[in-house]
Amino acid sequence: MKKIIKDFFALFGIGIYKIKKKAEVKPKPEYKPIKDFEVVSAFHHNTPERMNDFFSDPEHLENYMSEVRLEFYKQIRDYFKEKNIDLNDKEILDVGCGTGHLLMFISEYFKVKKMFGLDFSDAAVSVARENIPEGEFNVHDIYKAHDRKYDVIFCTEVLEHLSYPDEALNNLLQLMNKDSVLYLTTPNGRTDTYKGHINYWGPEGWELFIKKNCKGMNIETGLLVNSRFNYACLKNN
């Protein structure tokens, strides 16, 4: 019967063909960059998982070294130059190192002995290792003790993200030897509106926080040039 029907339609130039069902092709998962990195909760935002999302996003990494960030690094460099604090031939640690760009910038102007970085995001540490192969970078929780001491310790734009900044600061102090310098920055709470921050220190509150938790230290606090950032420079007396 099938052959008779096929021959009949062939008289009119019409062919009958069996259409094979194509195998189902599952779409490959598409990587979608985080466009605005919206903050729903500051506590949720400041987790290793959330920061791994951030530092794994190519769009964010591409835009990480903005003009604002570069200017911030320049102000830190200029502070050390103006205060005549020598970073040459020093072992320098950046706590909350992110991608390692601060260390990269510092090493362009000072002949440092070695660069180290700690961050609670393994994605950030991976990027830092790629950026500075000669450095030493490790995943570390700032609330836990670290058994090494360094000549210069940076911890910039970190404490405002923490639920217990006093505990973190105490651990940072333990990284210092008798001649070390600890340099901290946080946003100026008078102008800071970022929802991902937990702590908002104005200049006066920042000074009180540092003095309360760093007794017996040589302390200098203030605002960087554009007044957007608090700083503190700590030395042992």
ZALUMZA-358376 format. One record per residue: x, z, y of N, C-alpha, C in turn. Coordinates in steps of 0.1 Angstrom, whole numbers, padded with zeros to 4 digits, always signed. Example, Ala and Ser with C-alpha at 12.3 -4.5 7.8 and 13.67 -1.06 7.14 Angstrom:
<pts>
+0132+0078-0057+0123+0078-0045+0132+0078-0033
+0128+0071-0022+0137+0071-0011+0129+0079+0000
</pts>
This chain:
<pts>
+0008+0000-0012+0000+0000+0000+0009+0000+0013
+0019+0008+0013+0028+0009+0024+0034-0005+0027
+0038-0012+0016+0044-0025+0017+0034-0035+0023
+0022-0035+0019+0011-0044+0024+0009-0042+0039
+0008-0029+0043+0006-0026+0057+0018-0031+0065
+0030-0029+0060+0043-0033+0067+0043-0048+0069
+0039-0055+0058+0040-0070+0058+0029-0075+0068
+0018-0068+0069+0007-0073+0078+0012-0072+0093
+0018-0061+0096+0022-0059+0110+0034-0068+0113
+0041-0072+0103+0053-0081+0105+0048-0094+0109
+0036-0098+0106+0030-0111+0110+0029-0112+0125
+0028-0101+0132+0027-0100+0146+0040-0095+0153
+0051-0096+0145+0064-0092+0150+0065-0077+0153
+0057-0069+0146+0058-0055+0148+0064-0049+0135
+0075-0041+0137+0081-0034+0126+0077-0020+0125
+0077-0015+0113+0074-0001+0111+0086+0006+0105
+0091+0016+0112+0103+0023+0108+0100+0038+0108
+0107+0044+0099+0106+0059+0098+0116+0065+0107
+0111+0073+0116+0120+0080+0126+0124+0093+0120
+0137+0094+0119+0143+0107+0114+0143+0117+0125
+0139+0129+0121+0139+0140+0130+0154+0145+0133
+0157+0145+0146+0170+0149+0149+0173+0164+0147
+0185+0167+0143+0188+0181+0141+0187+0188+0154
+0182+0200+0154+0180+0208+0166+0194+0212+0171
+0196+0209+0184+0208+0213+0190+0206+0225+0199
+0212+0236+0196+0210+0248+0204+0219+0247+0217
+0213+0249+0228+0222+0248+0240+0232+0259+0240
+0244+0255+0245+0255+0265+0246+0252+0275+0258
+0255+0287+0256+0252+0297+0266+0260+0293+0279
+0253+0293+0290+0259+0289+0303+0264+0301+0310
+0276+0301+0315+0282+0312+0322+0276+0311+0337
+0270+0322+0341+0264+0322+0354+0272+0332+0362
+0279+0328+0372+0287+0337+0381+0277+0347+0388
+0282+0359+0390+0274+0369+0398+0275+0365+0412
+0264+0360+0418+0264+0355+0431+0265+0366+0442
+0257+0376+0441+0257+0386+0452+0261+0400+0447
+0262+0402+0434+0266+0414+0428+0258+0426+0433
+0245+0424+0433+0236+0434+0439+0237+0448+0433
+0238+0458+0441+0239+0471+0437+0225+0478+0436
+0222+0482+0424+0209+0488+0421+0211+0504+0423
+0222+0508+0417+0225+0523+0418+0240+0524+0419
+0245+0533+0428+0259+0535+0430+0265+0541+0417
+0258+0549+0410+0263+0555+0398+0265+0544+0387
+0255+0535+0386+0256+0524+0376+0267+0514+0380
+0268+0512+0393+0278+0503+0399+0292+0507+0395
+0295+0519+0396+0309+0524+0395+0312+0528+0380
+0310+0519+0371+0313+0521+0357+0323+0510+0353
+0331+0513+0342+0340+0503+0337+0332+0490+0333
+0320+0491+0327+0313+0479+0323+0310+0471+0335
+0305+0477+0346+0301+0469+0358+0313+0462+0364
+0325+0470+0364+0337+0464+0370+0343+0453+0361
+0341+0455+0348+0345+0444+0339+0337+0431+0342
+0324+0432+0345+0316+0421+0349+0322+0415+0362
+0326+0423+0371+0331+0418+0384+0344+0411+0382
+0353+0417+0375+0367+0411+0374+0368+0400+0363
+0357+0398+0356+0356+0387+0346+0350+0375+0353
+0345+0376+0365+0337+0365+0371+0347+0356+0379
+0348+0343+0375+0358+0334+0381+0355+0333+0396
+0343+0333+0400+0339+0331+0414+0345+0343+0423
+0343+0355+0418+0348+0367+0425+0364+0366+0425
+0370+0363+0414+0384+0362+0414+0390+0352+0424
+0383+0341+0425+0387+0330+0434+0386+0335+0448
+0376+0343+0451+0374+0347+0465+0380+0361+0468
+0387+0366+0459+0392+0380+0460+0401+0382+0472
+0410+0373+0474+0420+0374+0485+0414+0368+0497
+0405+0375+0503+0399+0371+0516+0408+0374+0528
+0404+0368+0539+0412+0371+0551+0411+0386+0555
+0399+0392+0552+0397+0406+0555+0406+0415+0547
+0407+0411+0534+0416+0419+0525+0430+0417+0528
+0434+0405+0532+0448+0403+0536+0452+0411+0548
+0443+0411+0558+0445+0419+0570+0446+0434+0567
+0439+0438+0558+0439+0452+0553+0453+0455+0547
+0458+0446+0539+0471+0448+0533+0482+0448+0544
+0481+0440+0554+0490+0439+0565+0491+0452+0572
+0479+0458+0574+0479+0471+0582+0486+0482+0574
+0485+0482+0561+0492+0491+0552+0507+0489+0553
+0511+0476+0552+0525+0473+0553+0531+0478+0566
+0523+0475+0577+0528+0478+0591+0529+0493+0592
+0520+0500+0586+0521+0515+0587+0535+0520+0581
+0538+0515+0570+0551+0519+0564+0563+0515+0572
+0562+0504+0578+0573+0499+0587+0574+0508+0599
+0563+0510+0605+0563+0518+0618+0567+0533+0615
+0564+0538+0604+0568+0552+0601+0581+0553+0594
+0587+0541+0593+0601+0540+0587+0601+0546+0573
+0591+0544+0565+0591+0548+0551+0596+0537+0542
+0607+0539+0536+0614+0528+0529+0608+0526+0515
+0603+0514+0512+0598+0511+0499+0608+0504+0490
+0619+0500+0496+0629+0493+0488+0635+0502+0477
+0637+0496+0465+0643+0502+0454+0634+0514+0449
+0621+0513+0451+0612+0524+0447+0603+0520+0435
+0600+0529+0427+0590+0527+0417+0576+0530+0423
+0568+0519+0423+0555+0520+0431+0543+0519+0421
+0534+0528+0422+0522+0528+0414+0510+0526+0423
+0501+0517+0418+0488+0515+0425+0477+0520+0415
+0470+0530+0419+0459+0536+0411+0446+0530+0415
+0439+0524+0406+0428+0515+0410+0433+0502+0414
+0442+0496+0407+0450+0485+0411+0442+0472+0412
+0430+0471+0405+0423+0459+0405+0431+0448+0400
+0432+0437+0407+0439+0425+0403+0454+0425+0406
+0459+0436+0412+0473+0437+0415+0477+0431+0428
+0468+0426+0436+0472+0419+0448+0479+0428+0459
+0475+0440+0459+0482+0449+0469+0497+0450+0465
+0500+0452+0453+0514+0452+0448+0521+0439+0451
+0514+0428+0448+0520+0415+0451+0524+0414+0465
+0515+0418+0474+0517+0417+0489+0529+0426+0493
+0529+0438+0488+0540+0448+0491+0553+0442+0487
+0554+0436+0475+0566+0431+0469+0572+0419+0477
+0563+0413+0485+0568+0401+0493+0576+0406+0505
+0575+0419+0509+0582+0424+0520+0592+0435+0517
+0591+0441+0505+0600+0451+0501+0606+0448+0487
+0618+0451+0485+0625+0448+0472+0623+0461+0464
+0611+0462+0458+0607+0474+0450+0615+0473+0437
+0617+0485+0431+0624+0486+0418+0615+0482+0407
+0603+0487+0407+0593+0483+0396+0579+0486+0401
+0569+0478+0396+0555+0479+0400+0547+0484+0388
+0538+0493+0390+0530+0499+0380+0515+0499+0385
+0506+0497+0376+0492+0498+0380+0483+0504+0370
+0473+0512+0374+0463+0518+0365+0449+0515+0370
+0441+0512+0361+0427+0509+0365+0418+0512+0353
+0405+0516+0355+0396+0519+0344+0390+0506+0339
+0392+0495+0345+0386+0482+0340+0397+0474+0333
+0394+0472+0320+0404+0464+0312+0404+0450+0317
+0393+0445+0322+0393+0431+0327+0402+0430+0340
+0402+0440+0348+0411+0440+0360+0425+0441+0356
+0428+0450+0346+0442+0451+0341+0447+0438+0336
+0439+0431+0329+0443+0418+0323+0447+0408+0334
+0439+0408+0345+0442+0399+0356+0455+0403+0363
+0457+0416+0365+0469+0421+0371+0481+0418+0363
+0480+0418+0350+0492+0415+0341+0495+0400+0343
+0485+0392+0344+0488+0377+0346+0494+0375+0360
+0489+0382+0370+0495+0380+0384+0509+0385+0385
+0512+0396+0378+0525+0403+0380+0531+0405+0366
+0536+0395+0359+0541+0397+0345+0552+0407+0344
+0560+0409+0355+0571+0418+0355+0566+0433+0357
+0554+0435+0361+0549+0448+0363+0544+0455+0350
+0540+0467+0351+0535+0474+0340+0521+0480+0343
+0511+0475+0336+0497+0478+0339+0490+0483+0327
+0482+0494+0329+0475+0500+0318+0461+0505+0322
+0452+0505+0313+0439+0511+0315+0440+0526+0315
+0434+0532+0325+0435+0547+0326+0423+0552+0334
+0418+0564+0330+0407+0571+0337+0413+0580+0347
+0410+0579+0359+0416+0587+0370+0413+0602+0369
+0403+0605+0361+0400+0619+0359+0408+0626+0348
+0417+0618+0342+0426+0623+0331+0440+0623+0336
+0448+0633+0331+0461+0635+0335+0470+0623+0331
+0480+0620+0338+0490+0609+0335+0504+0616+0336
+0511+0613+0325+0524+0621+0323+0536+0615+0330
+0535+0607+0340+0547+0601+0346+0546+0603+0361
+0558+0603+0368+0558+0605+0382+0564+0592+0389
+0561+0590+0401+0565+0578+0408+0569+0581+0422
+0577+0571+0428+0582+0573+0441+0571+0572+0452
+0563+0561+0450+0552+0558+0460+0540+0556+0452
+0529+0563+0456+0516+0561+0449+0506+0556+0459
+0500+0545+0456+0488+0540+0464+0475+0542+0457
+0465+0546+0464+0452+0547+0459+0443+0543+0471
+0440+0530+0472+0433+0525+0483+0419+0520+0479
+0409+0525+0487+0395+0521+0485+0390+0524+0471
+0393+0537+0467+0389+0541+0453+0380+0554+0454
+0385+0564+0462+0378+0577+0462+0364+0576+0466
+0360+0567+0474+0346+0566+0479+0337+0562+0467
+0343+0557+0456+0335+0552+0445+0332+0563+0435
+0339+0575+0437+0339+0585+0426+0329+0596+0428
+0324+0601+0417+0315+0613+0418+0322+0626+0420
+0335+0626+0416+0343+0639+0417+0356+0635+0424
+0357+0631+0436+0369+0627+0442+0380+0638+0443
+0375+0650+0444+0385+0661+0445+0393+0663+0432
+0386+0661+0420+0393+0661+0408+0403+0649+0407
+0399+0638+0411+0408+0626+0411+0420+0628+0420
+0418+0634+0432+0429+0636+0441+0439+0646+0435
+0434+0656+0428+0443+0666+0422+0452+0659+0412
+0446+0650+0404+0454+0642+0394+0464+0633+0401
+0461+0627+0413+0470+0619+0420+0482+0627+0425
+0479+0639+0429+0490+0648+0434+0500+0651+0423
+0495+0652+0411+0504+0655+0399+0514+0643+0396
+0511+0632+0402+0520+0620+0400+0532+0620+0409
+0532+0629+0418+0543+0630+0428+0555+0638+0424
+0567+0634+0427+0579+0642+0426+0582+0648+0439
+0592+0655+0441+0595+0662+0454+0597+0653+0465
+0601+0640+0463+0603+0631+0474+0593+0619+0474
+0582+0621+0467+0572+0610+0466+0563+0609+0479
+0557+0598+0480+0547+0595+0491+0534+0591+0484
+0523+0597+0488+0510+0593+0483+0502+0588+0495
+0497+0575+0493+0490+0569+0505+0476+0565+0500
+0466+0570+0507+0452+0569+0504+0445+0562+0515
+0435+0554+0512+0425+0549+0521+0411+0549+0516
+0402+0551+0525+0387+0549+0522+0381+0543+0534
+0369+0537+0532+0362+0531+0544+0358+0542+0554
+0358+0539+0566+0353+0548+0576+0338+0549+0575
+0333+0561+0571+0319+0564+0569+0310+0562+0581
+0316+0561+0593+0308+0558+0605+0302+0544+0604
+0309+0535+0598+0305+0521+0598+0302+0515+0584
+0306+0523+0574+0304+0518+0560+0290+0518+0556
+0285+0507+0552+0271+0506+0547+0269+0501+0533
+0280+0500+0526+0280+0494+0512+0273+0504+0503
+0263+0499+0496+0255+0507+0487+0262+0511+0474
+0273+0505+0471+0281+0508+0459+0289+0520+0461
+0290+0525+0473+0299+0537+0475+0290+0550+0473
+0297+0560+0469+0290+0573+0467+0294+0583+0478
+0306+0582+0483+0311+0591+0494+0313+0583+0507
+0308+0589+0518+0310+0582+0531+0316+0592+0541
+0330+0592+0542+0337+0601+0550+0339+0595+0564
+0335+0601+0575+0339+0598+0588+0353+0604+0590
+0360+0600+0601+0374+0605+0602+0376+0620+0601
+0366+0628+0607+0367+0642+0607+0365+0648+0593
+0355+0642+0586+0352+0647+0573+0363+0643+0563
+0369+0632+0565+0380+0627+0557+0392+0637+0559
+0395+0641+0571+0406+0650+0574+0404+0663+0567
+0392+0668+0568+0388+0681+0562+0390+0680+0546
+0385+0669+0541+0386+0668+0526+0400+0668+0521
+0409+0660+0529+0423+0660+0525+0430+0673+0526
+0427+0680+0537+0434+0693+0540+0430+0703+0530
+0417+0703+0526+0412+0713+0517+0418+0711+0503
+0420+0699+0499+0425+0696+0485+0440+0694+0484
+0447+0694+0495+0461+0691+0495+0469+0702+0503
+0466+0714+0500+0472+0725+0507+0487+0726+0504
+0495+0729+0514+0510+0729+0512+0517+0716+0513
+0509+0705+0516+0515+0692+0517+0517+0689+0532
+0527+0680+0534+0528+0674+0547+0518+0663+0548
+0508+0664+0557+0497+0655+0558+0495+0648+0571
+0493+0635+0570+0489+0628+0582+0476+0620+0579
+0466+0621+0587+0454+0613+0585+0451+0606+0598
+0442+0596+0597+0439+0588+0609+0431+0576+0605
+0429+0567+0614+0423+0554+0612+0433+0543+0613
+0431+0533+0604+0440+0521+0606+0435+0513+0619
+0443+0503+0622+0442+0497+0635+0427+0493+0639
+0420+0487+0630+0407+0482+0633+0396+0493+0632
+0400+0505+0628+0391+0517+0627+0381+0515+0615
+0383+0506+0607+0373+0504+0595+0377+0512+0584
+0390+0517+0584+0395+0525+0572+0401+0538+0576
+0398+0549+0569+0405+0561+0570+0418+0560+0562
+0428+0567+0566+0440+0567+0557+0445+0582+0557
+0453+0584+0547+0460+0597+0546+0474+0594+0539
+0484+0600+0545+0498+0598+0540+0503+0612+0536
+0506+0615+0524+0509+0628+0519+0524+0629+0514
+0531+0639+0518+0544+0641+0513+0546+0656+0510
+0555+0659+0501+0558+0673+0498+0566+0679+0509
+0563+0691+0513+0571+0698+0523+0585+0702+0518
</pts>
